[in-house]
Amino acid sequence: MNSIEEIESVFYEFRIEYYNRIGRFGNDEYICIGKSNLNRVLYIAFEITDAKIRPFTCIPNNKNAKKLYESNKKT
């Protein structure tokens, strides 16, 4: 299980974000892929409501997300 602190930590470091105009539930959603404070690559789907980020899906160590993250990270 992912803690709130772990999910939040992804937003403080290098991450890949993109906008998904039509999300799974018909709402605008954003995707974030980044490394957490526990050194795991997380795939996070979230929406922005009332100037707040509301994550609704978090998948740890997704193979495709990890590959995308590592290929875009500048070391």
PDB file of N, H, CA, C and O in Angstrom:
ATOM      1  N   MET A   1       0.836  -1.174   0.000  1.00  0.00           N
ATOM      2  CA  MET A   1       0.000   0.000   0.000  1.00  0.00           C
ATOM      3  C   MET A   1       0.882   1.239   0.000  1.00  0.00           C
ATOM      4  O   MET A   1       1.962   1.243   0.591  1.00  0.00           O
ATOM      5  N   ASN A   2       0.423   2.274  -0.656  1.00  0.00           N
ATOM      6  H   ASN A   2      -0.454   2.270  -1.136  1.00  0.00           H
ATOM      7  CA  ASN A   2       1.184   3.518  -0.752  1.00  0.00           C
ATOM      8  C   ASN A   2       0.658   4.507   0.284  1.00  0.00           C
ATOM      9  O   ASN A   2      -0.548   4.729   0.395  1.00  0.00           O
ATOM     10  N   SER A   3       1.574   5.092   1.033  1.00  0.00           N
ATOM     11  H   SER A   3       2.553   4.912   0.944  1.00  0.00           H
ATOM     12  CA  SER A   3       1.167   6.099   2.010  1.00  0.00           C
ATOM     13  C   SER A   3       1.001   7.445   1.312  1.00  0.00           C
ATOM     14  O   SER A   3       1.519   7.667   0.217  1.00  0.00           O
ATOM     15  N   ILE A   4       0.279   8.321   1.965  1.00  0.00           N
ATOM     16  H   ILE A   4      -0.141   8.140   2.854  1.00  0.00           H
ATOM     17  CA  ILE A   4       0.089   9.669   1.429  1.00  0.00           C
ATOM     18  C   ILE A   4       1.439  10.357   1.276  1.00  0.00           C
ATOM     19  O   ILE A   4       1.686  11.049   0.288  1.00  0.00           O
ATOM     20  N   GLU A   5       2.306  10.162   2.257  1.00  0.00           N
ATOM     21  H   GLU A   5       2.106   9.600   3.060  1.00  0.00           H
ATOM     22  CA  GLU A   5       3.627  10.794   2.210  1.00  0.00           C
ATOM     23  C   GLU A   5       4.435  10.301   1.012  1.00  0.00           C
ATOM     24  O   GLU A   5       5.131  11.082   0.364  1.00  0.00           O
ATOM     25  N   GLU A   6       4.341   9.013   0.723  1.00  0.00           N
ATOM     26  H   GLU A   6       3.776   8.378   1.249  1.00  0.00           H
ATOM     27  CA  GLU A   6       5.085   8.483  -0.420  1.00  0.00           C
ATOM     28  C   GLU A   6       4.551   9.057  -1.728  1.00  0.00           C
ATOM     29  O   GLU A   6       5.330   9.432  -2.605  1.00  0.00           O
ATOM     30  N   ILE A   7       3.242   9.126  -1.862  1.00  0.00           N
ATOM     31  H   ILE A   7       2.610   8.821  -1.150  1.00  0.00           H
ATOM     32  CA  ILE A   7       2.643   9.682  -3.086  1.00  0.00           C
ATOM     33  C   ILE A   7       3.025  11.149  -3.233  1.00  0.00           C
ATOM     34  O   ILE A   7       3.399  11.578  -4.324  1.00  0.00           O
ATOM     35  N   GLU A   8       2.938  11.922  -2.162  1.00  0.00           N
ATOM     36  H   GLU A   8       2.634  11.573  -1.275  1.00  0.00           H
ATOM     37  CA  GLU A   8       3.299  13.339  -2.217  1.00  0.00           C
ATOM     38  C   GLU A   8       4.758  13.541  -2.598  1.00  0.00           C
ATOM     39  O   GLU A   8       5.086  14.498  -3.299  1.00  0.00           O
ATOM     40  N   SER A   9       5.638  12.654  -2.146  1.00  0.00           N
ATOM     41  H   SER A   9       5.371  11.876  -1.577  1.00  0.00           H
ATOM     42  CA  SER A   9       7.066  12.816  -2.404  1.00  0.00           C
ATOM     43  C   SER A   9       7.391  12.793  -3.902  1.00  0.00           C
ATOM     44  O   SER A   9       8.387  13.385  -4.319  1.00  0.00           O
ATOM     45  N   VAL A  10       6.592  12.139  -4.694  1.00  0.00           N
ATOM     46  H   VAL A  10       5.784  11.658  -4.356  1.00  0.00           H
ATOM     47  CA  VAL A  10       6.822  12.079  -6.146  1.00  0.00           C
ATOM     48  C   VAL A  10       6.736  13.475  -6.764  1.00  0.00           C
ATOM     49  O   VAL A  10       7.442  13.768  -7.729  1.00  0.00           O
ATOM     50  N   PHE A  11       5.881  14.333  -6.220  1.00  0.00           N
ATOM     51  H   PHE A  11       5.307  14.095  -5.436  1.00  0.00           H
ATOM     52  CA  PHE A  11       5.668  15.664  -6.784  1.00  0.00           C
ATOM     53  C   PHE A  11       6.790  16.644  -6.449  1.00  0.00           C
ATOM     54  O   PHE A  11       6.804  17.758  -6.972  1.00  0.00           O
ATOM     55  N   TYR A  12       7.736  16.252  -5.582  1.00  0.00           N
ATOM     56  H   TYR A  12       7.725  15.347  -5.157  1.00  0.00           H
ATOM     57  CA  TYR A  12       8.833  17.150  -5.182  1.00  0.00           C
ATOM     58  C   TYR A  12      10.121  16.939  -5.962  1.00  0.00           C
ATOM     59  O   TYR A  12      11.039  17.752  -5.854  1.00  0.00           O
ATOM     60  N   GLU A  13      10.214  15.877  -6.740  1.00  0.00           N
ATOM     61  H   GLU A  13       9.469  15.217  -6.828  1.00  0.00           H
ATOM     62  CA  GLU A  13      11.435  15.562  -7.480  1.00  0.00           C
ATOM     63  C   GLU A  13      11.142  15.509  -8.980  1.00  0.00           C
ATOM     64  O   GLU A  13      10.038  15.833  -9.417  1.00  0.00           O
ATOM     65  N   PHE A  14      12.144  15.097  -9.761  1.00  0.00           N
ATOM     66  H   PHE A  14      13.040  14.834  -9.405  1.00  0.00           H
ATOM     67  CA  PHE A  14      11.939  14.949 -11.196  1.00  0.00           C
ATOM     68  C   PHE A  14      10.781  13.984 -11.442  1.00  0.00           C
ATOM     69  O   PHE A  14      10.698  12.920 -10.828  1.00  0.00           O
ATOM     70  N   ARG A  15       9.899  14.374 -12.344  1.00  0.00           N
ATOM     71  H   ARG A  15       9.967  15.239 -12.843  1.00  0.00           H
ATOM     72  CA  ARG A  15       8.759  13.530 -12.684  1.00  0.00           C
ATOM     73  C   ARG A  15       8.321  13.836 -14.108  1.00  0.00           C
ATOM     74  O   ARG A  15       8.647  14.883 -14.668  1.00  0.00           O
ATOM     75  N   ILE A  16       7.593  12.921 -14.665  1.00  0.00           N
ATOM     76  H   ILE A  16       7.327  12.071 -14.210  1.00  0.00           H
ATOM     77  CA  ILE A  16       6.992  13.105 -15.972  1.00  0.00           C
ATOM     78  C   ILE A  16       5.508  13.325 -15.732  1.00  0.00           C
ATOM     79  O   ILE A  16       4.860  12.531 -15.050  1.00  0.00           O
ATOM     80  N   GLU A  17       4.970  14.397 -16.289  1.00  0.00           N
ATOM     81  H   GLU A  17       5.496  15.043 -16.843  1.00  0.00           H
ATOM     82  CA  GLU A  17       3.540  14.659 -16.158  1.00  0.00           C
ATOM     83  C   GLU A  17       2.954  14.898 -17.528  1.00  0.00           C
ATOM     84  O   GLU A  17       3.577  15.521 -18.388  1.00  0.00           O
ATOM     85  N   TYR A  18       1.769  14.405 -17.720  1.00  0.00           N
ATOM     86  H   TYR A  18       1.263  13.899 -17.022  1.00  0.00           H
ATOM     87  CA  TYR A  18       1.046  14.730 -18.938  1.00  0.00           C
ATOM     88  C   TYR A  18      -0.445  14.750 -18.671  1.00  0.00           C
ATOM     89  O   TYR A  18      -0.944  14.156 -17.715  1.00  0.00           O
ATOM     90  N   TYR A  19      -1.132  15.449 -19.544  1.00  0.00           N
ATOM     91  H   TYR A  19      -0.727  15.932 -20.320  1.00  0.00           H
ATOM     92  CA  TYR A  19      -2.569  15.672 -19.424  1.00  0.00           C
ATOM     93  C   TYR A  19      -3.303  14.639 -20.250  1.00  0.00           C
ATOM     94  O   TYR A  19      -2.949  14.394 -21.403  1.00  0.00           O
ATOM     95  N   ASN A  20      -4.320  14.034 -19.670  1.00  0.00           N
ATOM     96  H   ASN A  20      -4.607  14.233 -18.733  1.00  0.00           H
ATOM     97  CA  ASN A  20      -5.167  13.080 -20.366  1.00  0.00           C
ATOM     98  C   ASN A  20      -6.550  13.713 -20.446  1.00  0.00           C
ATOM     99  O   ASN A  20      -7.304  13.703 -19.473  1.00  0.00           O
ATOM    100  N   ARG A  21      -6.876  14.261 -21.604  1.00  0.00           N
ATOM    101  H   ARG A  21      -6.263  14.269 -22.394  1.00  0.00           H
ATOM    102  CA  ARG A  21      -8.100  15.050 -21.763  1.00  0.00           C
ATOM    103  C   ARG A  21      -9.356  14.287 -21.364  1.00  0.00           C
ATOM    104  O   ARG A  21     -10.235  14.842 -20.705  1.00  0.00           O
ATOM    105  N   ILE A  22      -9.444  13.058 -21.745  1.00  0.00           N
ATOM    106  H   ILE A  22      -8.729  12.608 -22.280  1.00  0.00           H
ATOM    107  CA  ILE A  22     -10.608  12.258 -21.385  1.00  0.00           C
ATOM    108  C   ILE A  22     -10.141  11.104 -20.521  1.00  0.00           C
ATOM    109  O   ILE A  22      -9.628  10.101 -21.017  1.00  0.00           O
ATOM    110  N   GLY A  23     -10.324  11.259 -19.241  1.00  0.00           N
ATOM    111  H   GLY A  23     -10.741  12.074 -18.838  1.00  0.00           H
ATOM    112  CA  GLY A  23      -9.897  10.242 -18.300  1.00  0.00           C
ATOM    113  C   GLY A  23     -10.842   9.057 -18.277  1.00  0.00           C
ATOM    114  O   GLY A  23     -11.850   9.022 -18.982  1.00  0.00           O
ATOM    115  N   ARG A  24     -10.499   8.116 -17.470  1.00  0.00           N
ATOM    116  H   ARG A  24      -9.679   8.145 -16.897  1.00  0.00           H
ATOM    117  CA  ARG A  24     -11.249   6.875 -17.365  1.00  0.00           C
ATOM    118  C   ARG A  24     -12.696   7.114 -16.936  1.00  0.00           C
ATOM    119  O   ARG A  24     -13.591   6.373 -17.341  1.00  0.00           O
ATOM    120  N   PHE A  25     -12.927   8.130 -16.128  1.00  0.00           N
ATOM    121  H   PHE A  25     -12.199   8.732 -15.799  1.00  0.00           H
ATOM    122  CA  PHE A  25     -14.272   8.409 -15.630  1.00  0.00           C
ATOM    123  C   PHE A  25     -14.930   9.585 -16.359  1.00  0.00           C
ATOM    124  O   PHE A  25     -15.934  10.121 -15.889  1.00  0.00           O
ATOM    125  N   GLY A  26     -14.375   9.981 -17.493  1.00  0.00           N
ATOM    126  H   GLY A  26     -13.559   9.546 -17.874  1.00  0.00           H
ATOM    127  CA  GLY A  26     -14.932  11.081 -18.263  1.00  0.00           C
ATOM    128  C   GLY A  26     -14.491  12.449 -17.783  1.00  0.00           C
ATOM    129  O   GLY A  26     -14.918  13.459 -18.342  1.00  0.00           O
ATOM    130  N   ASN A  27     -13.652  12.509 -16.768  1.00  0.00           N
ATOM    131  H   ASN A  27     -13.305  11.688 -16.314  1.00  0.00           H
ATOM    132  CA  ASN A  27     -13.136  13.777 -16.249  1.00  0.00           C
ATOM    133  C   ASN A  27     -11.754  14.044 -16.824  1.00  0.00           C
ATOM    134  O   ASN A  27     -11.069  13.129 -17.280  1.00  0.00           O
ATOM    135  N   ASP A  28     -11.355  15.309 -16.796  1.00  0.00           N
ATOM    136  H   ASP A  28     -11.911  16.053 -16.426  1.00  0.00           H
ATOM    137  CA  ASP A  28      -9.973  15.630 -17.142  1.00  0.00           C
ATOM    138  C   ASP A  28      -9.080  15.045 -16.066  1.00  0.00           C
ATOM    139  O   ASP A  28      -9.366  15.159 -14.874  1.00  0.00           O
ATOM    140  N   GLU A  29      -8.004  14.423 -16.495  1.00  0.00           N
ATOM    141  H   GLU A  29      -7.773  14.331 -17.463  1.00  0.00           H
ATOM    142  CA  GLU A  29      -7.086  13.864 -15.516  1.00  0.00           C
ATOM    143  C   GLU A  29      -5.653  14.086 -15.971  1.00  0.00           C
ATOM    144  O   GLU A  29      -5.383  14.351 -17.142  1.00  0.00           O
ATOM    145  N   TYR A  30      -4.762  13.972 -15.032  1.00  0.00           N
ATOM    146  H   TYR A  30      -4.982  13.756 -14.080  1.00  0.00           H
ATOM    147  CA  TYR A  30      -3.339  14.107 -15.280  1.00  0.00           C
ATOM    148  C   TYR A  30      -2.660  12.815 -14.849  1.00  0.00           C
ATOM    149  O   TYR A  30      -3.144  12.100 -13.971  1.00  0.00           O
ATOM    150  N   ILE A  31      -1.537  12.536 -15.483  1.00  0.00           N
ATOM    151  H   ILE A  31      -1.145  13.117 -16.196  1.00  0.00           H
ATOM    152  CA  ILE A  31      -0.732  11.371 -15.151  1.00  0.00           C
ATOM    153  C   ILE A  31       0.635  11.879 -14.705  1.00  0.00           C
ATOM    154  O   ILE A  31       1.202  12.789 -15.309  1.00  0.00           O
ATOM    155  N   CYS A  32       1.140  11.288 -13.657  1.00  0.00           N
ATOM    156  H   CYS A  32       0.679  10.549 -13.166  1.00  0.00           H
ATOM    157  CA  CYS A  32       2.460  11.634 -13.136  1.00  0.00           C
ATOM    158  C   CYS A  32       3.229  10.330 -12.923  1.00  0.00           C
ATOM    159  O   CYS A  32       2.708   9.379 -12.340  1.00  0.00           O
ATOM    160  N   ILE A  33       4.453  10.298 -13.394  1.00  0.00           N
ATOM    161  H   ILE A  33       4.877  11.070 -13.868  1.00  0.00           H
ATOM    162  CA  ILE A  33       5.327   9.150 -13.179  1.00  0.00           C
ATOM    163  C   ILE A  33       6.611   9.686 -12.553  1.00  0.00           C
ATOM    164  O   ILE A  33       7.274  10.554 -13.120  1.00  0.00           O
ATOM    165  N   GLY A  34       6.946   9.167 -11.396  1.00  0.00           N
ATOM    166  H   GLY A  34       6.407   8.462 -10.936  1.00  0.00           H
ATOM    167  CA  GLY A  34       8.148   9.642 -10.727  1.00  0.00           C
ATOM    168  C   GLY A  34       8.587   8.694  -9.636  1.00  0.00           C
ATOM    169  O   GLY A  34       7.891   7.737  -9.296  1.00  0.00           O
ATOM    170  N   LYS A  35       9.757   8.981  -9.094  1.00  0.00           N
ATOM    171  H   LYS A  35      10.322   9.758  -9.371  1.00  0.00           H
ATOM    172  CA  LYS A  35      10.343   8.136  -8.052  1.00  0.00           C
ATOM    173  C   LYS A  35       9.957   8.691  -6.684  1.00  0.00           C
ATOM    174  O   LYS A  35      10.040   9.895  -6.443  1.00  0.00           O
ATOM    175  N   SER A  36       9.537   7.802  -5.802  1.00  0.00           N
ATOM    176  H   SER A  36       9.470   6.824  -5.998  1.00  0.00           H
ATOM    177  CA  SER A  36       9.093   8.205  -4.468  1.00  0.00           C
ATOM    178  C   SER A  36      10.269   8.256  -3.488  1.00  0.00           C
ATOM    179  O   SER A  36      11.402   7.907  -3.819  1.00  0.00           O
ATOM    180  N   ASN A  37       9.953   8.700  -2.278  1.00  0.00           N
ATOM    181  H   ASN A  37       9.032   8.983  -2.009  1.00  0.00           H
ATOM    182  CA  ASN A  37      10.965   8.738  -1.227  1.00  0.00           C
ATOM    183  C   ASN A  37      11.402   7.336  -0.789  1.00  0.00           C
ATOM    184  O   ASN A  37      12.410   7.195  -0.096  1.00  0.00           O
ATOM    185  N   LEU A  38      10.660   6.305  -1.182  1.00  0.00           N
ATOM    186  H   LEU A  38       9.841   6.420  -1.745  1.00  0.00           H
ATOM    187  CA  LEU A  38      11.044   4.918  -0.903  1.00  0.00           C
ATOM    188  C   LEU A  38      11.744   4.278  -2.104  1.00  0.00           C
ATOM    189  O   LEU A  38      11.928   3.062  -2.159  1.00  0.00           O
ATOM    190  N   ASN A  39      12.132   5.134  -3.071  1.00  0.00           N
ATOM    191  H   ASN A  39      11.982   6.122  -3.026  1.00  0.00           H
ATOM    192  CA  ASN A  39      12.890   4.722  -4.248  1.00  0.00           C
ATOM    193  C   ASN A  39      12.101   3.781  -5.166  1.00  0.00           C
ATOM    194  O   ASN A  39      12.673   2.912  -5.825  1.00  0.00           O
ATOM    195  N   ARG A  40      10.785   3.968  -5.195  1.00  0.00           N
ATOM    196  H   ARG A  40      10.320   4.674  -4.660  1.00  0.00           H
ATOM    197  CA  ARG A  40       9.936   3.197  -6.106  1.00  0.00           C
ATOM    198  C   ARG A  40       9.382   4.147  -7.161  1.00  0.00           C
ATOM    199  O   ARG A  40       9.046   5.291  -6.854  1.00  0.00           O
ATOM    200  N   VAL A  41       9.286   3.679  -8.394  1.00  0.00           N
ATOM    201  H   VAL A  41       9.558   2.749  -8.642  1.00  0.00           H
ATOM    202  CA  VAL A  41       8.670   4.475  -9.457  1.00  0.00           C
ATOM    203  C   VAL A  41       7.164   4.272  -9.349  1.00  0.00           C
ATOM    204  O   VAL A  41       6.671   3.145  -9.394  1.00  0.00           O
ATOM    205  N   LEU A  42       6.439   5.387  -9.204  1.00  0.00           N
ATOM    206  H   LEU A  42       6.841   6.303  -9.167  1.00  0.00           H
ATOM    207  CA  LEU A  42       4.993   5.332  -9.067  1.00  0.00           C
ATOM    208  C   LEU A  42       4.319   5.949 -10.288  1.00  0.00           C
ATOM    209  O   LEU A  42       4.777   6.960 -10.821  1.00  0.00           O
ATOM    210  N   TYR A  43       3.242   5.338 -10.715  1.00  0.00           N
ATOM    211  H   TYR A  43       2.869   4.517 -10.282  1.00  0.00           H
ATOM    212  CA  TYR A  43       2.363   5.857 -11.761  1.00  0.00           C
ATOM    213  C   TYR A  43       1.127   6.377 -11.029  1.00  0.00           C
ATOM    214  O   TYR A  43       0.393   5.603 -10.415  1.00  0.00           O
ATOM    215  N   ILE A  44       0.902   7.690 -11.098  1.00  0.00           N
ATOM    216  H   ILE A  44       1.499   8.318 -11.597  1.00  0.00           H
ATOM    217  CA  ILE A  44      -0.184   8.306 -10.345  1.00  0.00           C
ATOM    218  C   ILE A  44      -1.128   9.006 -11.318  1.00  0.00           C
ATOM    219  O   ILE A  44      -0.698   9.837 -12.118  1.00  0.00           O
ATOM    220  N   ALA A  45      -2.405   8.671 -11.247  1.00  0.00           N
ATOM    221  H   ALA A  45      -2.754   7.996 -10.597  1.00  0.00           H
ATOM    222  CA  ALA A  45      -3.435   9.395 -11.989  1.00  0.00           C
ATOM    223  C   ALA A  45      -4.103  10.328 -10.987  1.00  0.00           C
ATOM    224  O   ALA A  45      -4.468   9.909  -9.888  1.00  0.00           O
ATOM    225  N   PHE A  46      -4.264  11.607 -11.372  1.00  0.00           N
ATOM    226  H   PHE A  46      -3.968  11.947 -12.265  1.00  0.00           H
ATOM    227  CA  PHE A  46      -4.839  12.569 -10.437  1.00  0.00           C
ATOM    228  C   PHE A  46      -5.652  13.612 -11.184  1.00  0.00           C
ATOM    229  O   PHE A  46      -5.548  13.748 -12.403  1.00  0.00           O
ATOM    230  N   GLU A  47      -6.457  14.342 -10.437  1.00  0.00           N
ATOM    231  H   GLU A  47      -6.542  14.232  -9.446  1.00  0.00           H
ATOM    232  CA  GLU A  47      -7.191  15.467 -10.994  1.00  0.00           C
ATOM    233  C   GLU A  47      -6.930  16.676 -10.123  1.00  0.00           C
ATOM    234  O   GLU A  47      -6.526  16.552  -8.967  1.00  0.00           O
ATOM    235  N   ILE A  48      -7.163  17.833 -10.686  1.00  0.00           N
ATOM    236  H   ILE A  48      -7.491  17.933 -11.626  1.00  0.00           H
ATOM    237  CA  ILE A  48      -6.987  19.075  -9.944  1.00  0.00           C
ATOM    238  C   ILE A  48      -8.371  19.680  -9.750  1.00  0.00           C
ATOM    239  O   ILE A  48      -9.052  20.026 -10.715  1.00  0.00           O
ATOM    240  N   THR A  49      -8.775  19.802  -8.495  1.00  0.00           N
ATOM    241  H   THR A  49      -8.222  19.521  -7.710  1.00  0.00           H
ATOM    242  CA  THR A  49     -10.066  20.398  -8.163  1.00  0.00           C
ATOM    243  C   THR A  49      -9.860  21.435  -7.078  1.00  0.00           C
ATOM    244  O   THR A  49      -9.179  21.178  -6.085  1.00  0.00           O
ATOM    245  N   ASP A  50     -10.441  22.599  -7.264  1.00  0.00           N
ATOM    246  H   ASP A  50     -10.994  22.808  -8.070  1.00  0.00           H
ATOM    247  CA  ASP A  50     -10.311  23.680  -6.281  1.00  0.00           C
ATOM    248  C   ASP A  50      -8.855  23.936  -5.917  1.00  0.00           C
ATOM    249  O   ASP A  50      -8.525  24.136  -4.748  1.00  0.00           O
ATOM    250  N   ALA A  51      -7.986  23.929  -6.925  1.00  0.00           N
ATOM    251  H   ALA A  51      -8.254  23.767  -7.874  1.00  0.00           H
ATOM    252  CA  ALA A  51      -6.547  24.176  -6.757  1.00  0.00           C
ATOM    253  C   ALA A  51      -5.869  23.137  -5.859  1.00  0.00           C
ATOM    254  O   ALA A  51      -4.825  23.417  -5.270  1.00  0.00           O
ATOM    255  N   LYS A  52      -6.452  21.950  -5.753  1.00  0.00           N
ATOM    256  H   LYS A  52      -7.300  21.722  -6.232  1.00  0.00           H
ATOM    257  CA  LYS A  52      -5.855  20.863  -4.985  1.00  0.00           C
ATOM    258  C   LYS A  52      -5.654  19.656  -5.892  1.00  0.00           C
ATOM    259  O   LYS A  52      -6.451  19.392  -6.792  1.00  0.00           O
ATOM    260  N   ILE A  53      -4.574  18.935  -5.633  1.00  0.00           N
ATOM    261  H   ILE A  53      -3.926  19.150  -4.902  1.00  0.00           H
ATOM    262  CA  ILE A  53      -4.298  17.705  -6.375  1.00  0.00           C
ATOM    263  C   ILE A  53      -4.977  16.555  -5.651  1.00  0.00           C
ATOM    264  O   ILE A  53      -4.780  16.357  -4.452  1.00  0.00           O
ATOM    265  N   ARG A  54      -5.778  15.802  -6.389  1.00  0.00           N
ATOM    266  H   ARG A  54      -5.938  15.963  -7.363  1.00  0.00           H
ATOM    267  CA  ARG A  54      -6.484  14.657  -5.799  1.00  0.00           C
ATOM    268  C   ARG A  54      -6.117  13.392  -6.559  1.00  0.00           C
ATOM    269  O   ARG A  54      -6.701  13.108  -7.605  1.00  0.00           O
ATOM    270  N   PRO A  55      -5.149  12.623  -6.042  1.00  0.00           N
ATOM    271  CA  PRO A  55      -4.798  11.372  -6.708  1.00  0.00           C
ATOM    272  C   PRO A  55      -5.890  10.330  -6.486  1.00  0.00           C
ATOM    273  O   PRO A  55      -6.432  10.203  -5.388  1.00  0.00           O
ATOM    274  N   PHE A  56      -6.202   9.590  -7.545  1.00  0.00           N
ATOM    275  H   PHE A  56      -5.762   9.694  -8.437  1.00  0.00           H
ATOM    276  CA  PHE A  56      -7.209   8.546  -7.383  1.00  0.00           C
ATOM    277  C   PHE A  56      -6.704   7.181  -7.801  1.00  0.00           C
ATOM    278  O   PHE A  56      -7.387   6.181  -7.578  1.00  0.00           O
ATOM    279  N   THR A  57      -5.524   7.113  -8.402  1.00  0.00           N
ATOM    280  H   THR A  57      -4.969   7.925  -8.583  1.00  0.00           H
ATOM    281  CA  THR A  57      -4.907   5.834  -8.732  1.00  0.00           C
ATOM    282  C   THR A  57      -3.407   5.964  -8.522  1.00  0.00           C
ATOM    283  O   THR A  57      -2.799   6.959  -8.919  1.00  0.00           O
ATOM    284  N   CYS A  58      -2.815   4.957  -7.896  1.00  0.00           N
ATOM    285  H   CYS A  58      -3.309   4.150  -7.573  1.00  0.00           H
ATOM    286  CA  CYS A  58      -1.369   4.915  -7.741  1.00  0.00           C
ATOM    287  C   CYS A  58      -0.919   3.473  -7.914  1.00  0.00           C
ATOM    288  O   CYS A  58      -1.319   2.588  -7.157  1.00  0.00           O
ATOM    289  N   ILE A  59      -0.087   3.250  -8.917  1.00  0.00           N
ATOM    290  H   ILE A  59       0.238   3.969  -9.532  1.00  0.00           H
ATOM    291  CA  ILE A  59       0.403   1.909  -9.204  1.00  0.00           C
ATOM    292  C   ILE A  59       1.922   1.907  -9.011  1.00  0.00           C
ATOM    293  O   ILE A  59       2.639   2.593  -9.740  1.00  0.00           O
ATOM    294  N   PRO A  60       2.415   1.141  -8.035  1.00  0.00           N
ATOM    295  CA  PRO A  60       3.861   1.105  -7.806  1.00  0.00           C
ATOM    296  C   PRO A  60       4.569   0.165  -8.773  1.00  0.00           C
ATOM    297  O   PRO A  60       4.055  -0.891  -9.143  1.00  0.00           O
ATOM    298  N   ASN A  61       5.765   0.585  -9.167  1.00  0.00           N
ATOM    299  H   ASN A  61       6.182   1.442  -8.866  1.00  0.00           H
ATOM    300  CA  ASN A  61       6.669  -0.257  -9.957  1.00  0.00           C
ATOM    301  C   ASN A  61       6.046  -0.853 -11.211  1.00  0.00           C
ATOM    302  O   ASN A  61       6.317  -2.002 -11.559  1.00  0.00           O
ATOM    303  N   ASN A  62       5.216  -0.076 -11.886  1.00  0.00           N
ATOM    304  H   ASN A  62       4.996   0.858 -11.603  1.00  0.00           H
ATOM    305  CA  ASN A  62       4.671  -0.480 -13.175  1.00  0.00           C
ATOM    306  C   ASN A  62       5.825  -0.563 -14.165  1.00  0.00           C
ATOM    307  O   ASN A  62       6.575   0.401 -14.319  1.00  0.00           O
ATOM    308  N   LYS A  63       5.978  -1.692 -14.833  1.00  0.00           N
ATOM    309  H   LYS A  63       5.369  -2.475 -14.708  1.00  0.00           H
ATOM    310  CA  LYS A  63       7.126  -1.938 -15.714  1.00  0.00           C
ATOM    311  C   LYS A  63       7.242  -0.887 -16.823  1.00  0.00           C
ATOM    312  O   LYS A  63       8.335  -0.384 -17.082  1.00  0.00           O
ATOM    313  N   ASN A  64       6.138  -0.555 -17.474  1.00  0.00           N
ATOM    314  H   ASN A  64       5.250  -0.964 -17.264  1.00  0.00           H
ATOM    315  CA  ASN A  64       6.181   0.435 -18.553  1.00  0.00           C
ATOM    316  C   ASN A  64       6.466   1.838 -18.030  1.00  0.00           C
ATOM    317  O   ASN A  64       7.198   2.599 -18.663  1.00  0.00           O
ATOM    318  N   ALA A  65       5.892   2.184 -16.878  1.00  0.00           N
ATOM    319  H   ALA A  65       5.297   1.565 -16.365  1.00  0.00           H
ATOM    320  CA  ALA A  65       6.133   3.498 -16.290  1.00  0.00           C
ATOM    321  C   ALA A  65       7.588   3.640 -15.884  1.00  0.00           C
ATOM    322  O   ALA A  65       8.196   4.691 -16.090  1.00  0.00           O
ATOM    323  N   LYS A  66       8.146   2.588 -15.310  1.00  0.00           N
ATOM    324  H   LYS A  66       7.652   1.735 -15.143  1.00  0.00           H
ATOM    325  CA  LYS A  66       9.557   2.624 -14.893  1.00  0.00           C
ATOM    326  C   LYS A  66      10.474   2.818 -16.099  1.00  0.00           C
ATOM    327  O   LYS A  66      11.433   3.586 -16.036  1.00  0.00           O
ATOM    328  N   LYS A  67      10.180   2.128 -17.186  1.00  0.00           N
ATOM    329  H   LYS A  67       9.401   1.504 -17.237  1.00  0.00           H
ATOM    330  CA  LYS A  67      10.975   2.249 -18.406  1.00  0.00           C
ATOM    331  C   LYS A  67      10.899   3.682 -18.962  1.00  0.00           C
ATOM    332  O   LYS A  67      11.917   4.247 -19.362  1.00  0.00           O
ATOM    333  N   LEU A  68       9.698   4.263 -18.987  1.00  0.00           N
ATOM    334  H   LEU A  68       8.871   3.804 -18.662  1.00  0.00           H
ATOM    335  CA  LEU A  68       9.516   5.628 -19.463  1.00  0.00           C
ATOM    336  C   LEU A  68      10.244   6.620 -18.570  1.00  0.00           C
ATOM    337  O   LEU A  68      10.896   7.539 -19.065  1.00  0.00           O
ATOM    338  N   TYR A  69      10.140   6.441 -17.268  1.00  0.00           N
ATOM    339  H   TYR A  69       9.611   5.694 -16.866  1.00  0.00           H
ATOM    340  CA  TYR A  69      10.801   7.333 -16.319  1.00  0.00           C
ATOM    341  C   TYR A  69      12.313   7.298 -16.497  1.00  0.00           C
ATOM    342  O   TYR A  69      12.954   8.343 -16.604  1.00  0.00           O
ATOM    343  N   GLU A  70      12.879   6.102 -16.529  1.00  0.00           N
ATOM    344  H   GLU A  70      12.359   5.252 -16.443  1.00  0.00           H
ATOM    345  CA  GLU A  70      14.334   5.965 -16.640  1.00  0.00           C
ATOM    346  C   GLU A  70      14.853   6.508 -17.972  1.00  0.00           C
ATOM    347  O   GLU A  70      15.947   7.069 -18.015  1.00  0.00           O
ATOM    348  N   SER A  71      14.100   6.355 -19.047  1.00  0.00           N
ATOM    349  H   SER A  71      13.211   5.899 -19.012  1.00  0.00           H
ATOM    350  CA  SER A  71      14.560   6.838 -20.348  1.00  0.00           C
ATOM    351  C   SER A  71      14.502   8.369 -20.452  1.00  0.00           C
ATOM    352  O   SER A  71      15.184   8.954 -21.293  1.00  0.00           O
ATOM    353  N   ASN A  72      13.691   9.024 -19.602  1.00  0.00           N
ATOM    354  H   ASN A  72      13.137   8.549 -18.918  1.00  0.00           H
ATOM    355  CA  ASN A  72      13.568  10.471 -19.651  1.00  0.00           C
ATOM    356  C   ASN A  72      14.342  11.189 -18.563  1.00  0.00           C
ATOM    357  O   ASN A  72      14.508  12.407 -18.627  1.00  0.00           O
ATOM    358  N   LYS A  73      14.817  10.466 -17.573  1.00  0.00           N
ATOM    359  H   LYS A  73      14.682   9.476 -17.521  1.00  0.00           H
ATOM    360  CA  LYS A  73      15.548  11.082 -16.474  1.00  0.00           C
ATOM    361  C   LYS A  73      16.934  11.487 -16.937  1.00  0.00           C
ATOM    362  O   LYS A  73      17.670  10.690 -17.521  1.00  0.00           O
ATOM    363  N   LYS A  74      17.271  12.714 -16.673  1.00  0.00           N
ATOM    364  H   LYS A  74      16.674  13.361 -16.199  1.00  0.00           H
ATOM    365  CA  LYS A  74      18.598  13.223 -17.006  1.00  0.00           C
ATOM    366  C   LYS A  74      19.464  13.110 -15.759  1.00  0.00           C
ATOM    367  O   LYS A  74      19.144  13.698 -14.726  1.00  0.00           O
ATOM    368  N   THR A  75      20.546  12.368 -15.848  1.00  0.00           N
ATOM    369  H   THR A  75      20.806  11.891 -16.687  1.00  0.00           H
ATOM    370  CA  THR A  75      21.408  12.176 -14.677  1.00  0.00           C
ATOM    371  C   THR A  75      22.615  13.064 -14.726  1.00  0.00           C
ATOM    372  O   THR A  75      23.444  13.030 -13.818  1.00  0.00           O
TER     373      THR A  75
END
